[in-house]
């Protein structure tokens, strides 16, 4: 687990996969539409677009970009690990360009940035790479088959309604021997916040509603990528822990990231008493479980899944045929014996 210092700890505050309390009770959200596959869509994509556009128009949007910039840098590191130049790359759910700012034109010659929020693209950070900005949904990429040498995505795909379809779209627009490198939030993200809100609602209201978005399990990720057509898969997980003064600052920063809850089954109102109880539980459980900090701040854990998948090409290395091995696993014991004798 790696720690990350929230910049706002040194300056002002900003907030949520869980929404902050509101003064009036808004109308209940409309019923979720049926997805193209026939399954119900878990997320309100129109609301997500509004949330991201709102976050991008704040006076200082960079104050809440620390997590996205950190993960964007780690995606860029994985791109640099591949010793080749990519003539044309695509950033799916690019936001304000959190990956592009860490890349250079020696590695990526041209980059297409795609996001559902036009304000995020308009306020993108500068990069030395020539870029083209396209407003489009991650589930419906408006590009021809076999177009890109590289596709990247950072902390965007957890909001798509049909993740298998999104992976297939990415695989389709990749050229043969092209590579997809992505990152998305994992199932243990914000477990401290989730537990605190659930316990507070149970105590004050006699039940609880989901306030944190559902996430994909890491066990399913490799299967989904493989089913989309990717091979030579790599999936790994990491945790980033950010320290905050309390629950309200966690929620405020999540809102500033454009990560407010947009599930159709979200609760439209968080009562004041419930929020105060959740804040007390958050601080209390952090101290009891021994992961609170000496300065009185509380941690928020973000689990990140990183994935790499390649589109098939005949030049790629292939596994050896079954039965072609010349050394048996049983011989490993003999090798260890020879090594131990040599040391004597």
N, C-alpha and C positions, 0 to 999 in steps of 0.2 A: 504494500500500500504506500502511495506517495502522498505527501501533504502539499497543499497549495494555499498560500496566504491570500486571503481575500483583500484586494486593494482597498476596498471601502473601509477596512479596519483602520487605515491610516488617514482616511478622508471622511466623506459623507456617507450616507446609506442609500442604497437602492432597494424586487420580489417574487409565478409559482406554478409548478405542476399542480400546486394547490392554490386556489384563488384566495386573495385576502377578503376579509369581511366587507359586506356592502351594507349601505344604510336601508335600502328598500329591497323588497322581494321582487325580482324580475319575473317575467312570465316564464313558464316552464319551457324547456327547449322542445322543438318539434320532434316527432318520432324519427328515428334514423332511417335514411333511405336504403333501399336494397342495393348492394354492390352488384357489379356486372356478373360476379360469380354466383350470385344468389344468396350469399351470406350477408348478414347485417354489417354495416360499416360502424366500427366502434367510435370513430372520431368525426367531429364536425370540421371538415377541411376549410369551410368558409370562415369559421371562427378562428381557426389557427392562422389563416392568412391575415385577419384583422389584428390578431395579437402580435404577430411578427412585424407587421407594418407599424403598429403603435410603438413597439420597442425601438425600431430603427429611427423613429422620428423624435426620440427623446433628446434633450439638450446635450447630454453626454452619454451616448449609447455605449461607448467603449468602457465605461465604468463596470458594466456587467458582462463584458466579453472575456474575462480572464479565463474561464473554463473552456470556452470555445477556442480561444487562442492557444491554450495549452494542448488540447487534443489535436487541433489543426497542425501544430508543430510536430506532434508525434506521427501524424499521417505523413507529413512531408519527409520525416526521417525514413519512413518505410519506402517512400518513393526514391529517395537517394540511395537506398540499399540496392536498388536494381540498376546495374551498370549499363544503362542505355539512355538515349535521348528520345523523348516522345514528341513527335511533330505536332500532334493535336490531342488535347486532353479535355475532359469534361468534368466539371465539379457539380455534382447533383446536390441540391439544397445548400448552395454555397453561402447563403446569408450575406454578410458583409465582406466575404473573401478571407476566411480564417485560415484556409490552407494556402491560398495563392500568395499571401504575404511572406510565407516561409520558403517558397520555391524560387528558382532562378531560371532565366531563359536558356541556360546551357542544358538544363534537364527537360524543361517543358517549353517548346517553341511558341505554342499558341494555346490559349485556354478559353473554353466556353463555360461561363458561369450561369447556372440555372437555379432559380428559386421561385417559389410561389408568391413571395412578397416583393412587390416592385420597389418599395421604399428601401428595403435592405440592399437591393442591387444599386439603387441610385446613390446610396451612402457608403458604397464599398470602399475599403481601404486601398491605398495605392500599392501597386506591384510593378516590378520591372517587366513582367510577362505581358505581351499583347493579349488583351481579353475582349471577348464579346459577351454581352449580358442578354439573357433570354428569360422572360417571365413564362414559366411553365410548371405544371404539377409533376412531382417526382414519379407518379404512377403512369404518366402519359408523356413520355419524352418525344418531342417533335423532331426526331432525327432519323436519317436513313440507316439501314442495316450496314454493319461493317464500316463505321465512320471514324471511330476514335481508337487511338493507340493506348490510352489510359483513361480510366474513369475513377474518380475519387468521390467520397462522400463522408461528411463529418457531422454527427449528432443531428441528423435530419430524418433518417428512415424510420425512427421509432414512432413517427406520427402518421405514417401512411396506412391506409385502410387495408390494402392488399399487398403485404410484403412479398409473397411469392411472385406476384405479377411485377412488382418493382424490380426484383432481381432479374426476372426474365427480360424486362425492358433494357436493363443495363447490359446484360449479356448480349442482347440483340445488336445494340449500337456499337459494341466493341468489335474491332478487327480480329481476325484469327491471330493468336499469340498475343492478344492484348490482355491487360491486367486490370482488375478491379481491386481497389484498396479502400476500405471503409471503416467507420467507427460508429457505434450507436450505444445508447444507454442500455445497461443490463438490468436484470430483475431485482438486484439488491440495491438499486439506486434509491437514495433518500429513505432507507428503511427506518431511520430514527424519526423522521417527520411522519411517515406513514403510521408507525406504532403510536406516536403521541396523539395524533388526531383521532385514531380509532379508539384508544382508551378514554380520551376526553369525551367523545360522543357517546360511548357506552355509558359513561358515568352521568352525563348531564342530559342526554336525550333518549337513552334506552336502546340505542342501535347506532350503526355507523354506515356511511356511504363512502364510495371510493373518491378520494381526493388526489391521489397520485395515479398517473397514467399507467395502464398495464404495459408490461415489457415482455419481449421475447426471451425465452430461456436459451442459454448458451448451447444446451444439448440439441436444440432444434435448428440452430443457425447453420451448422455444417450441412445438415440434411436439406435445408431450403436452398442453399447455394448449389449443392450437387444436383438437386432436382431442376434448377434453373439452367444447368448445362456447364457450370464451372468445374474445373479440375485442378489438381495440385493445390488443394485448399490448405489454408492456415488460419486457424481461429484461436485467439488467445484473449485473456481477460486481465484487466488491471483495475485498481481502485484509486481514486483521487479523493482525498479528504480535505475539505475546506472548513476553516474555523470561522464561526460567526458569534456575535454577542448573544443571539437568542433566536427563537423560532420566527419572529416577525421579520427579522433581517434576512433569514433564509428565503422566506416567501417573497419578500420584496425584490431580492436579486433574481429569483426565478422568473418573476413577472418582467423584470428588465431584460432578461435573456429571451423573452418571447416564449417561455416554457410554461405558461399557465395551462391548467387542465382544459382540454377541449373534448373530453369524452361526452357522448350523448347522455350517458347516465350520471353525469356529474350532479352534485347537489347545488342548487342555485344560491344558497345562502349559508354562511357559516356564522352562527350566533356568537355574540360577543363573549358570553360566559364560557362557551365551548372553546373559543380561541384562547382565552386567558388560562383555562384549565390545561389546554394542550401545551401552552408555553411553559407552564409550571412543570408539567410531566416531562417535557423535553429536557429541561435543565436538570430535573431531579433524576431521571433515568441515566443521564450522561454521567452524573456524579456517582451513582450507585454502581454502574457497570465499569467504572474505572477508566473510561476513555474521555472524561472531561479534562479540561486544560487548567493549569495552575492560574492562568490569568482570568478565569471565570467564563471564557468563551466555550461554545459547544460546537461539536463537529457535525458536518453533513457529508455523507459518503456518496460518491458518484461511482457506480460500477460501469466500466467501459468495455465493450466487446470490440476487438479489432479483427478484421477479416481480410484475407487476401485470396483471390480466386483468378484463375487464368482461363481464357477461351482457347479451346483446343486448336492446335496446329500440328501438322505431321512432323515438324522439326523438333517438337518438345520431347524430352526424355520420357521413355516408356518403362513400365515395370518389367522386370525379367519374367520369363515364362515359368509357370509352376513346375517345380522339379529340376530346374536348371542350376540350383546352388551346388557348389563344389565343397562347401564346408558345412558340417552339421553343428547344430547348437550343442550337441553332446561333446563336441571337441573343445568347447570353451573352457571346461574344467581342466583339460590338459594344458591349455595355453596358460592359464593362471598358475598351474604347477611349474611350468617351465620358467615363467617370469619370477616366481618366488625362489627357484633354485639359482637363477642368475643373480639375484640380489645377495644370496649367501656367498 
